[in-house]
Every structure is written in structure tokens, then in C-alpha cells.
Amino acid sequence: MLHKYKRKNYYLDKLHRGFVTLCMGTTVIGIGIIFVKGYYYYRYIRPAMKEVAMKSNEELLKEGRYVAATN
């Protein structure tokens, strides 16, 4: 016996499938964004922070040499 109208489960299955597809897409895009942000951090931000720290350390060492030389 064929049903004239589609059952409720059919619509729920379609809704669930759409939701799962949405979640998978969000996950893929999220992982891509995290990868790009990580690359940007290790490529540009981290070296710049190390350079600033090295310059700061050099200035402290210069001040120490100056104080030691004047005493």
C-alpha cells in the first residue's frame, strides 16, 4: 500500500541530513580558519615578538655596561 502523503519521518530525516551537512561544513571552514591563523602567527607575529624581545634585551645589556663602566 503506497501512502498518498510523505510520512513525518521523511521530513525529519531531511531536516537531520541538512543539519549534519551544515555542521560538517562549519567544521571544515573552522579548521581552515584555525590553520590560516596559526600559519599567520608562526610566520609573522612570533618572529616579530622575538625581535622586539631581543632588542629589549640588548638595551638592558647596554644599560648594564654603561652603569658598570661609570662605576
TANOR-V119177 format. One record per residue. N is the residue number from 1. OMEGA is omega in whole degrees, -180 to 180 (none if undefined). Layout:
N:OMEGA  N:OMEGA
This chain:
1:179  2:179  3:-180  4:-179  5:178  6:-178  7:180  8:-179  9:179  10:-180  11:177  12:178  13:178  14:179  15:179  16:180  17:178  18:179  19:179  20:178  21:177  22:179  23:179  24:178  25:178  26:179  27:-179  28:179  29:179  30:179  31:177  32:179  33:179  34:179  35:-179  36:179  37:178  38:178  39:-180  40:-180  41:-176  42:-178  43:-172  44:-171  45:-177  46:177  47:179  48:178  49:178  50:179  51:178  52:179  53:179  54:178  55:178  56:179  57:178  58:179  59:178  60:179  61:177  62:178  63:179  64:178  65:-180  66:180  67:-180  68:-179  69:-178  70:-179  71:none
